[in-house]
């Protein structure tokens, strides 16, 4: 016996169809939740449950104090594992705009273990928030020992590549890059910053890079929403000369 779709899924299907066909434009503010609840003849709780389905799919973005906005599916980007700096790959037409905010701080909590430094050691944080149009796409926090950080970086910049180039010049050659990848739900802060549903999983990548002496010269924490991100890691196998020789 075929089950009857719940009201929240019927509503979600209707709004999804209106977005996909262009009846509701990208970036358009939906009617208020009270108006939508009245239109579909359901309670506000049921209406919000339907919207949460679409928020989890990335088709509806709720902005606190402003309302719910239609969003076409985000372009997917590729995170390339093993890179020396923050890097995503995408086609030219899907290039993301990145805002970088720079802050000097002292090591604490997780940062002391990631960078293997004592509490209160001077660090520089680069908070990178990428945007697709006006909507946040993904975020990353990059932590560098203060002595390896450029001294002339502005508090806010729109040029990520120039900062990456400066960092590469100051630090010693990398000998090892370790990355840990996990899928989890976003923290309340991450959900608010990226304007995503708290039910949408994110790809969390922790990357630690060290030089030939074993010193950690970079620690990065990346958060990529699962509806718009992929990751690729390539393993290079070295041929053992002792077994390949004649």
C-alpha positions in Angstrom: 0.0 0.0 0.0 1.5 3.3 -1.1 2.0 5.8 1.7 0.5 9.3 1.5 3.1 12.1 1.5 3.1 14.2 4.6 2.0 17.8 4.4 5.5 19.2 5.0 6.8 17.2 2.0 3.9 18.2 -0.2 4.7 21.9 0.6 8.4 21.4 0.2 7.8 19.7 -3.2 5.6 22.6 -4.3 8.2 25.3 -3.3 11.0 23.3 -4.7 9.2 23.0 -8.1 8.6 26.8 -8.1 12.3 27.5 -7.5 13.5 24.9 -10.1 11.2 26.3 -12.8 12.1 29.9 -12.1 8.6 30.9 -10.9 10.5 31.9 -7.7 13.7 33.7 -8.7 17.1 33.1 -7.2 17.6 35.5 -4.3 13.8 36.3 -4.0 12.4 36.6 -0.5 9.6 34.2 0.1 6.4 35.4 1.7 6.4 35.4 5.5 6.1 32.1 7.3 2.6 33.2 8.5 1.5 34.0 5.0 2.9 30.7 3.7 1.2 28.8 6.5 -2.1 30.4 5.6 -1.6 29.8 1.9 -1.0 26.1 2.5 -3.6 25.9 5.3 -1.2 24.4 7.8 0.3 25.4 11.2 3.4 27.5 11.4 5.2 24.6 12.8 4.4 22.4 9.8 5.4 25.2 7.4 8.7 25.6 9.2 9.3 21.9 9.0 8.7 22.1 5.2 11.2 25.0 4.9 13.8 23.1 6.9 13.7 20.3 4.3 14.5 22.9 1.6 17.1 24.6 3.9 18.8 21.2 4.2 18.9 20.9 0.4 20.4 24.4 0.1 17.4 25.7 -1.9 16.1 28.0 0.9 18.4 30.3 2.9 17.1 31.8 6.2 18.6 35.1 7.1 17.9 36.2 10.6 15.8 39.3 10.8 15.1 39.3 7.0 13.3 36.1 6.1 13.6 33.1 3.9 15.2 33.5 0.4 15.2 31.2 -2.6 18.6 29.9 -3.6 19.4 28.0 -6.8 21.7 24.9 -6.1 25.2 26.1 -5.3 28.0 25.4 -7.8 30.2 22.6 -6.5 33.8 23.1 -5.8 36.7 20.6 -5.4 39.0 20.7 -2.4 42.4 19.3 -3.5 44.1 17.4 -0.7 47.8 17.8 0.0 47.8 21.5 -1.2 50.2 23.7 0.7 47.6 26.5 1.1 43.9 26.8 1.0 42.8 25.9 -2.4 39.6 24.9 -4.3 39.2 24.1 -7.9 36.2 25.2 -10.0 35.5 26.2 -13.5 36.2 29.9 -14.3 32.5 30.7 -14.5 32.0 29.5 -10.9 34.9 31.4 -9.4 34.2 32.4 -5.8 34.8 35.8 -4.2 36.8 35.5 -1.0 37.0 37.9 1.9 40.0 37.4 4.2 40.1 38.9 7.7 43.4 39.0 9.5 43.6 38.9 13.3 46.6 38.6 15.7 45.8 36.3 18.7 47.4 34.0 21.2 47.3 30.2 21.0 44.7 28.5 23.2 42.8 25.3 23.4 42.9 23.2 20.3 45.4 25.5 18.6 48.1 24.7 21.1 48.0 21.0 20.2 47.6 21.5 16.5 50.5 23.9 16.2 52.5 22.2 19.0 53.1 25.5 20.8 52.8 26.7 24.4 49.7 28.4 25.6 49.5 32.1 24.7 52.1 31.8 21.8 51.6 34.6 19.3 49.7 33.5 16.1 48.0 35.1 13.2 44.6 34.0 12.1 43.4 34.4 8.5 39.6 33.9 8.4 38.6 33.2 4.8 34.9 33.4 3.8 34.1 32.6 0.2 31.0 33.8 -1.5 29.0 32.8 -4.5 27.3 36.0 -5.5 26.1 37.5 -2.2 25.7 34.2 -0.4 28.4 32.6 1.8 29.8 29.4 0.2 32.5 28.0 2.6 34.8 29.1 5.3 38.4 28.4 6.4 40.5 29.5 9.3 44.3 29.5 8.8 46.7 29.8 11.7 50.3 30.8 11.3 53.1 31.3 13.9 53.5 35.1 14.2 57.1 35.0 13.1 56.1 33.4 9.8 53.2 35.8 9.1 53.5 38.9 6.8 53.6 42.1 8.7 51.9 44.3 6.1 48.7 42.3 5.6 45.6 44.5 5.9 42.9 43.7 8.4 40.5 42.8 5.6 41.4 41.8 2.0 39.7 40.5 -1.1 42.9 39.0 -2.5 43.5 35.5 -1.2 46.2 34.6 -3.7 48.5 37.5 -2.7 48.3 36.4 1.0 49.0 32.8 0.0 52.1 34.0 -2.0 53.4 36.0 0.9 53.0 33.1 3.3 54.8 30.7 0.9 57.8 33.1 0.7 58.2 33.4 4.5 57.8 29.8 5.6 60.4 27.1 5.1 59.7 24.3 2.6 57.0 21.9 3.7 58.1 18.3 4.5 54.7 16.9 5.6 51.0 17.8 5.3 48.5 15.8 7.4 44.8 16.1 6.8 41.9 14.8 8.8 38.5 14.7 7.1 35.2 14.2 8.9 31.5 14.7 8.2 29.5 16.3 10.9 26.7 18.8 11.6 27.7 22.5 11.7 28.2 24.4 14.9 25.6 27.1 15.5 28.3 29.7 14.6 29.1 27.9 11.4 25.4 27.5 10.4 24.8 31.2 11.0 28.0 32.3 9.1 27.2 30.1 6.1 23.5 30.6 6.4 22.8 26.9 6.2 20.4 24.6 8.0 21.8 23.1 11.2 20.6 19.8 9.7 22.9 20.1 6.7 26.1 18.1 7.2 29.5 19.8 6.5 32.8 18.4 5.4 35.3 19.4 8.1 39.0 19.3 7.1 41.8 19.8 9.6 45.2 20.3 7.9 48.5 20.6 9.6 51.7 21.3 7.7 55.2 21.0 9.1 58.8 21.6 7.8 61.8 19.3 7.7 62.6 20.0 11.4 59.1 18.9 12.5 57.9 22.4 13.3 54.3 23.0 12.5 54.2 26.1 10.2 50.5 26.1 9.4 47.2 24.7 10.7 44.0 25.1 8.8 40.4 24.4 9.7 38.0 24.2 6.7 34.3 23.9 6.7 32.6 23.0 3.4 28.8 22.4 3.2 28.1 19.0 1.8 25.6 20.3 -0.8 28.3 22.1 -2.7 31.7 20.5 -2.1 33.8 17.5 -3.0 37.3 16.5 -1.9 40.0 14.6 -3.8 43.1 13.1 -2.4 45.8 11.6 -4.6 48.3 9.0 -3.3 51.7 8.8 -5.0 53.3 5.4 -4.7 57.1 5.4 -4.7 58.9 2.6 -6.4 61.2 0.7 -4.2 64.6 0.7 -6.0 65.7 -2.4 -4.1 63.0 -4.5 -5.7 62.7 -2.8 -9.0 66.4 -2.9 -9.9 67.9 -5.5 -12.2 
